[in-house]
Amino acid sequence: MVTRLKAEMGTNPKIVATGGLSVLIAGVSHTIDVVEPDLTLEGLRIISEEL
């Protein structure tokens, strides 16, 4: 699916895997560039510090 989307877009976006199992998925995927397993939690932490 990622390969098809990249072809349709005509660009090469950075693909980021997130979540607890992202490390496992990234190990078998040829399209994932970066693994950030705690991206959502990190974002929530940043938002809470702004309040």
N, C-alpha and C positions, 0 to 999 in steps of 0.2 A: 504494500500500500504506500509506504514512504517513497519507494522508487517511482511509483506512478505519479504521486503528487509532485515530486521534484521535477519530473519530466513535463507535467502539465504547467507548472509554474515557470519553468525555464530558468530556475535559479538553483543554488545549492545551499539551502538553509542549514544551520547547525541543528542537529537532532539531539534533544536532551531527554534522557529517560529519568523518570522520577518515581518515587515510591519504594516501599520496602523490598520488593522483588526485582527492582530495576537492575541490580547487579547481575542476577541470574539471567535475565532477558538479554542484557547487553553482551553477555558472554557468548550467546548464540546468534546475535544479530549482526549483520554486516552494515547496517545503516545508522546505528547509534554512535554519535560522536562524543557525548559527555554523559556521565552518570551523576545525578544529584539526588540521592535517596531521601534527603530531608528538605527538599526545596519548599514544599508547602509549609512545613513547620517553621522553617527559617523566615519565610515571608510573614507568617503570623507573628513571629517574635518581633520582627522589624515594625510591623503595624502597631503592636501593643506598646512598643517603646515610644511611638509618636503620640500616643494618647495622653 
